[in-house]
């Protein structure tokens, strides 16, 4: 089997370490650890706060994705985690803060929103979330369906969202329950195995061994998730490479 290429859509969990964000090719990041264990490489498309909707938009609008589709050996949909976070402001307003001018006004409004966010998350009991669970699975399915229209035999894996202990969100994470239920059902229906991130990194995060922000992970968690992804993807690649495999 040739050196496989993992085409991955992710959020900041895929490129953020214990001390902040890192370049996508940092060998300590779990997407690269998984690819290295498989003798291949990961092509990562990710951004801060990306939801399943952002992954679909990247697929629809980034020509680099189009150039990699014919070369990919497995699709990794590592989005859905940030969808579950409380978003007291509607997404279009929250993300629109960056466009406020002049700069002093933008900094003032952003600082006030970040200060209010933990209180608002508690007051609203974590509702609304960045992306409702029904929309998360809709965009996961649209992404998968669009890719499989071109690559019907391309294996795919997804994730179940992890836990957090982020003071910036008031330690609130009620939206995760709906997302877990919806994504599990979608994965079963679509035939997409799911990596349970909470099972892999929950103790690491909740014990405070990850990033001080309470969301992102330390390197030990990256190693654990990278190994688990490689263990999940390896059999899929082997099955796809088997000329006698049917269905």
C-alpha positions in Angstrom: 0.0 0.0 0.0 1.3 3.5 -0.9 1.8 6.2 1.7 -1.8 7.2 2.6 -3.1 10.8 2.6 -5.6 11.7 5.3 -7.8 14.6 4.2 -9.0 16.2 7.4 -11.4 19.0 8.3 -10.8 20.2 11.9 -11.1 22.9 14.4 -8.5 24.4 16.7 -8.3 21.1 18.6 -6.4 19.8 15.6 -3.6 22.4 15.8 -3.6 23.8 19.3 -1.3 22.5 21.9 -0.7 23.2 25.7 0.9 26.5 25.0 -1.1 27.8 22.0 -1.6 27.2 18.3 1.0 25.5 16.2 1.8 25.2 12.5 -0.3 22.5 10.8 2.9 20.4 10.1 4.0 20.2 13.8 4.8 16.6 14.3 3.3 16.6 17.8 -0.2 17.4 16.7 -2.6 14.4 16.6 -3.4 14.6 12.9 0.3 14.2 12.1 0.9 11.6 14.7 -1.9 9.5 13.2 -0.5 9.9 9.7 3.0 9.1 10.8 1.8 5.9 12.4 0.2 4.9 9.1 3.3 5.9 7.1 1.5 8.8 5.4 0.6 12.4 5.8 -2.3 14.6 6.8 -3.7 17.5 4.7 -5.5 19.6 7.3 -8.1 22.3 6.7 -9.0 23.9 10.0 -9.6 27.1 11.8 -10.3 28.6 15.2 -13.9 27.9 16.2 -14.7 25.9 13.1 -18.0 24.1 13.1 -19.3 21.5 10.7 -20.7 24.3 8.7 -17.2 25.8 8.3 -15.9 22.5 7.0 -18.6 22.4 4.4 -17.8 25.9 3.3 -14.1 25.0 3.0 -15.1 22.0 0.8 -17.3 24.2 -1.3 -14.9 27.2 -1.6 -11.3 26.2 -1.2 -9.7 25.0 -4.4 -6.9 23.3 -2.4 -9.5 20.8 -1.2 -10.5 20.1 -4.7 -6.9 19.4 -5.8 -6.5 16.9 -2.9 -9.8 15.0 -3.3 -8.4 12.7 -6.0 -5.3 11.9 -3.9 -7.0 11.3 -0.5 -7.1 7.8 1.0 -9.4 8.6 3.9 -11.6 11.5 5.0 -11.5 12.6 8.6 -14.4 14.9 9.7 -12.9 16.1 13.0 -15.5 18.9 13.4 -18.5 19.2 15.6 -16.8 19.9 18.9 -17.0 23.7 18.7 -20.6 23.5 17.6 -21.5 22.5 21.1 -20.1 25.5 22.9 -22.5 28.2 24.3 -22.9 31.2 22.0 -24.9 33.9 23.8 -24.7 36.0 20.7 -25.9 34.6 17.4 -23.0 33.4 15.3 -23.3 36.1 12.7 -23.1 38.8 15.3 -20.3 37.2 17.4 -18.1 36.6 14.3 -19.0 40.0 13.0 -17.3 41.7 15.9 -14.0 41.4 14.1 -15.3 43.8 11.4 -16.2 46.6 13.7 -14.3 49.9 13.1 -12.5 51.9 14.3 -10.1 49.6 16.0 -10.7 51.1 19.4 -14.5 50.3 19.1 -13.8 46.7 18.1 -11.4 46.2 21.0 -13.9 47.7 23.4 -16.9 45.7 22.3 -14.9 42.4 22.1 -13.5 42.9 25.6 -17.0 43.5 27.0 -18.4 40.5 25.2 -15.7 38.2 26.4 -16.2 39.5 30.0 -20.0 38.9 29.7 -19.8 35.5 28.0 -19.3 33.3 31.1 -22.2 34.9 32.9 -24.4 34.8 29.8 -23.5 31.1 29.3 -24.7 30.3 32.8 -27.7 32.5 32.6 -29.0 30.9 29.4 -27.8 27.4 30.5 -25.6 27.0 27.5 -28.2 28.0 24.9 -28.0 28.8 22.1 -24.9 26.9 21.0 -22.6 27.8 18.2 -24.4 25.4 15.9 -27.4 23.3 16.8 -26.9 19.6 16.7 -29.4 19.1 13.9 -27.4 21.5 11.8 -24.2 19.9 12.8 -25.3 16.5 11.3 -26.8 18.3 8.3 -23.5 19.8 7.4 -21.6 16.6 8.2 -23.9 14.8 5.8 -23.6 17.4 3.1 -19.8 17.3 3.3 -19.7 13.5 3.2 -22.3 13.3 0.4 -20.5 15.9 -1.7 -17.2 14.1 -1.4 -18.7 10.6 -2.0 -20.4 11.9 -5.1 -16.9 12.2 -6.5 -15.2 9.5 -4.4 -17.9 6.9 -3.6 -15.4 4.4 -2.1 -13.5 6.9 0.0 -13.6 5.7 3.7 -14.5 8.3 6.3 -14.3 8.7 10.0 -15.7 11.3 12.4 -15.6 12.3 16.0 -17.8 12.7 19.0 -17.2 16.0 20.8 -15.0 16.1 23.9 -15.6 17.8 27.3 -14.2 21.1 28.5 -13.6 23.0 31.7 -13.4 26.4 30.2 -14.0 29.4 32.5 -14.6 31.5 29.4 -17.8 29.5 28.9 -18.8 29.5 32.5 -17.9 25.8 32.7 -21.2 25.2 30.9 -21.5 22.5 28.2 -25.2 21.4 28.1 -25.2 21.4 24.3 -22.9 18.4 24.1 -25.7 16.0 25.1 -27.8 16.7 22.0 -24.7 16.7 19.8 -23.6 13.3 21.0 -27.0 11.8 20.4 -27.4 13.3 16.9 -23.8 12.5 15.7 -24.0 9.0 17.0 -27.2 8.4 15.0 -25.8 10.1 11.9 -22.6 8.0 12.1 -24.6 4.8 12.4 -26.8 5.7 9.4 -23.9 7.0 7.2 -21.6 4.1 8.1 -19.0 6.4 9.5 -17.1 5.2 12.6 -16.7 7.8 15.3 -13.7 8.6 17.5 -14.9 9.3 21.0 -12.8 12.3 22.1 -14.3 12.5 25.5 -13.3 8.9 26.2 -9.8 9.6 25.1 -9.1 13.0 26.6 -11.8 13.6 29.2 -9.7 12.9 32.3 -6.8 14.8 30.8 -8.9 17.9 30.3 -11.0 17.8 33.5 -7.9 17.2 35.7 -6.3 20.4 34.3 -3.4 18.7 32.5 -4.3 20.3 29.2 -4.1 23.9 28.0 -5.0 26.4 30.8 -8.0 27.6 28.7 -9.8 24.3 29.7 -10.6 23.4 26.1 -7.4 22.5 24.3 -5.0 19.6 25.0 -1.5 18.8 26.2 0.8 16.7 24.1 -0.1 13.5 26.0 -3.7 13.9 24.8 -2.5 14.5 21.2 -0.5 11.3 21.4 -3.5 9.3 22.6 -5.9 10.7 20.0 -3.3 10.3 17.2 -2.8 6.6 18.1 -6.6 6.0 18.4 -7.2 7.6 15.0 -4.4 5.5 13.4 -5.9 2.4 14.9 -9.3 3.3 13.5 -8.1 4.3 10.0 -5.6 1.5 9.5 -8.2 -1.3 9.0 -10.2 1.0 6.7 -7.2 1.5 4.5 -6.3 -2.1 4.4 -9.9 -3.1 3.5 -9.9 -0.5 0.7 -6.6 -1.8 -0.6 -7.9 -5.4 -0.7 -8.9 -6.2 -4.3 -11.1 -9.0 -3.1 -13.1 -6.9 -0.7 -16.7 -6.4 -1.6 -18.9 -3.7 0.1 
